[in-house]
Amino acid sequence: MKILILSLLIGILLGSFKIIPNKYLKLNSKFQLFALILLLFSMGISIGSNKEMFNSINTLGLQAISFSIMTIIFSTLVLYLITNLFFNTKEFQKEDTEK
């Protein structure tokens, strides 16, 4: 767990001090998308290969579905709020189009 938090903090520091040039930020965005797809794919393999878990999906019930939906909604809401409060997305988009 410490390595995950340390990695995140190093990334935040690199991003805040603009150590990484803008041309690599687009590459970072593509890398994030690829990593997310790979993570979802590997999770699907794990669920599909675990017969007990796969068979119990029908019995998880309304509580598990509601918890998942609420997690998605609130994660999206928090991300939207943080992005609008701490990042000037219009300025970042303007810099992107100028280059």
C-alpha positions in Angstrom: 0.0 0.0 0.0 2.9 2.4 0.7 4.2 2.0 -2.8 0.8 3.0 -4.2 0.6 6.2 -2.1 4.2 7.0 -2.8 3.7 6.6 -6.6 0.6 8.9 -6.4 2.5 11.5 -4.4 5.5 11.5 -6.8 3.0 11.9 -9.7 1.3 14.8 -8.0 4.7 16.5 -7.4 5.8 16.0 -11.0 2.5 17.4 -12.3 2.4 20.4 -10.0 5.8 21.6 -10.8 5.2 21.0 -14.5 8.3 18.9 -14.8 6.8 16.8 -17.6 6.4 18.7 -20.9 2.8 19.1 -22.3 3.6 16.9 -25.4 4.0 14.0 -23.0 0.7 14.7 -21.2 -1.3 13.4 -24.2 0.8 10.3 -24.1 0.1 9.9 -20.4 -3.6 10.2 -21.1 -3.4 7.4 -23.6 -1.4 5.3 -21.2 -4.0 5.8 -18.5 -6.8 4.6 -20.8 -4.8 1.6 -21.8 -4.0 0.7 -18.2 -7.7 1.1 -17.3 -8.7 -1.2 -20.1 -6.1 -3.8 -19.1 -7.2 -3.6 -15.4 -10.9 -4.1 -16.3 -9.9 -7.0 -18.7 -7.9 -8.7 -15.9 -10.7 -8.3 -13.4 -13.1 -9.9 -15.9 -10.8 -12.8 -16.3 -10.6 -13.2 -12.5 -14.4 -13.1 -12.1 -14.9 -15.4 -15.0 -12.4 -18.0 -13.8 -13.7 -18.1 -10.3 -16.8 -20.3 -10.7 -18.0 -19.7 -7.1 -18.0 -15.9 -7.6 -19.4 -16.2 -11.2 -22.3 -18.4 -10.0 -23.1 -16.1 -7.0 -23.5 -13.0 -9.1 -27.3 -13.7 -9.3 -27.6 -13.9 -5.5 -25.7 -10.6 -4.7 -28.9 -8.8 -4.7 -30.2 -5.2 -4.8 -27.8 -4.0 -2.1 -24.7 -4.8 -4.1 -26.1 -3.2 -7.2 -27.1 -0.1 -5.4 -23.8 0.2 -3.7 -22.0 -0.1 -7.0 -24.2 2.5 -8.7 -23.8 5.0 -5.7 -20.0 4.5 -5.8 -20.0 5.3 -9.5 -22.2 8.4 -9.1 -20.3 9.9 -6.2 -16.9 9.1 -7.7 -17.9 11.0 -10.8 -19.4 13.9 -8.8 -16.3 14.2 -6.6 -14.0 14.1 -9.7 -16.1 16.8 -11.4 -16.0 19.0 -8.4 -12.2 18.6 -7.8 -11.5 19.2 -11.5 -13.6 22.4 -11.5 -12.3 23.7 -8.2 -8.6 23.0 -8.6 -7.9 22.9 -12.3 -8.5 25.7 -14.8 -9.5 23.4 -17.7 -10.2 26.3 -20.1 -6.6 27.5 -19.7 -5.3 24.0 -20.2 -7.4 23.5 -23.3 -6.2 26.9 -24.6 -2.5 25.9 -24.1 -3.3 22.6 -25.9 -4.7 24.2 -29.0 -1.9 26.8 -29.2 0.7 24.0 -29.6 
